């Protein structure tokens, strides 16, 4: 591909609602999922692989980045966080933390825009 444009005719997706929990009558209790064509899924995997290889080869992501990296699970992230806290406490350093609950983060997305797509 020399022009770098994904063909418009292949941008088709079917959006379905998946119930999360709570009252089934409230739209905010549903999560929209895009069902893509097989070609789009294959194309996405090819682009992902190329992008991932590039990012890995040139070491673009920090070592502390755990999402989207092979062999970097949330368990490892928790282990490293706990280990760093314990080391700091052993060295009589102050330790603080800010934690964000992103449980309902997707609910902040404007669903009307998603449904119009």
C-alpha positions as semicolon CSV with decimal commas, in nm:
position;residue;x (nm);y (nm);z (nm)
1;X;0,000;0,000;0,000
2;X;0,165;0,322;-0,111
3;X;-0,095;0,586;-0,028
4;X;-0,170;0,480;0,332
5;X;-0,549;0,500;0,304
6;X;-0,780;0,224;0,424
7;X;-1,058;0,186;0,162
8;X;-1,388;0,337;0,273
9;X;-1,585;0,035;0,146
10;X;-1,395;-0,182;0,396
11;X;-1,474;0,039;0,697
12;X;-1,801;-0,143;0,761
13;X;-1,884;-0,260;1,111
14;X;-2,198;-0,370;1,286
15;X;-2,244;-0,228;1,634
16;X;-2,421;-0,446;1,889
17;X;-2,499;-0,375;2,252
18;X;-2,365;-0,608;2,520
19;X;-2,539;-0,592;2,857
20;X;-2,300;-0,526;3,149
21;X;-2,512;-0,517;3,466
22;X;-2,790;-0,328;3,637
23;X;-3,121;-0,214;3,492
24;X;-3,168;-0,348;3,138
25;X;-3,379;-0,043;3,051
26;X;-3,086;0,200;3,090
27;X;-2,859;0,244;2,787
28;X;-2,560;0,323;3,010
29;X;-2,566;-0,040;3,128
30;X;-2,475;-0,161;2,780
31;X;-2,135;-0,168;2,613
32;X;-2,124;-0,114;2,236
33;X;-1,911;-0,366;2,047
34;X;-1,812;-0,325;1,683
35;X;-1,826;-0,642;1,476
36;X;-1,578;-0,603;1,192
37;X;-1,550;-0,782;0,859
38;X;-1,303;-1,070;0,838
39;X;-1,078;-0,871;0,606
40;X;-1,069;-0,580;0,851
41;X;-0,973;-0,813;1,135
42;X;-0,689;-0,967;0,931
43;X;-0,572;-0,622;0,820
44;X;-0,582;-0,501;1,181
45;X;-0,368;-0,795;1,297
46;X;-0,111;-0,732;1,022
47;X;-0,086;-0,361;1,109
48;X;-0,073;-0,441;1,483
49;X;0,212;-0,688;1,430
50;X;0,411;-0,440;1,222
51;X;0,351;-0,157;1,470
52;X;0,432;-0,379;1,768
53;X;0,755;-0,500;1,606
54;X;0,856;-0,138;1,530
55;X;0,780;-0,019;1,884
56;X;0,968;-0,316;2,032
57;X;1,269;-0,289;1,800
58;X;1,320;0,083;1,865
59;X;1,231;0,050;2,237
60;X;0,967;0,323;2,216
61;X;0,763;0,206;2,517
62;X;0,899;0,253;2,868
63;X;0,979;-0,054;3,077
64;X;0,702;0,056;3,313
65;X;0,443;0,019;3,033
66;X;0,251;-0,302;3,099
67;X;-0,044;-0,271;2,864
68;X;-0,005;-0,393;2,506
69;X;0,323;-0,574;2,572
70;X;0,386;-0,948;2,563
71;X;0,478;-1,104;2,899
72;X;0,384;-0,787;3,088
73;X;0,074;-0,880;3,283
74;X;-0,110;-0,685;3,550
75;X;0,038;-0,932;3,799
76;X;0,386;-0,812;3,706
77;X;0,275;-0,449;3,734
78;X;0,138;-0,512;4,085
79;X;0,455;-0,698;4,182
80;X;0,680;-0,412;4,066
81;X;0,464;-0,151;4,237
82;X;0,461;-0,343;4,565
83;X;0,834;-0,411;4,541
84;X;0,914;-0,042;4,481
85;X;0,694;0,065;4,774
86;X;0,862;-0,186;5,008
87;X;1,211;-0,076;4,898
88;X;1,122;0,289;4,961
89;X;0,980;0,207;5,305
90;X;1,295;0,007;5,390
91;X;1,498;0,317;5,298
92;X;1,279;0,534;5,528
93;X;1,138;0,728;5,231
94;X;0,788;0,869;5,214
95;X;0,553;0,681;4,988
96;X;0,238;0,820;4,832
97;X;0,005;0,707;4,561
98;X;-0,284;0,823;4,350
99;X;-0,516;0,554;4,222
100;X;-0,795;0,605;3,970
101;X;-1,097;0,376;3,941
102;X;-1,164;0,345;3,567
103;X;-1,450;0,099;3,608
104;X;-1,701;0,329;3,439
105;X;-1,453;0,510;3,213
106;X;-1,622;0,390;2,895
107;X;-1,949;0,539;3,018
108;X;-1,794;0,884;2,965
109;X;-1,785;0,822;2,589
110;X;-2,061;0,996;2,395
111;X;-2,268;0,693;2,288
112;X;-2,469;0,896;2,037
113;X;-2,152;0,953;1,836
114;X;-2,077;0,580;1,843
115;X;-2,426;0,487;1,724
116;X;-2,406;0,735;1,433
117;X;-2,084;0,578;1,300
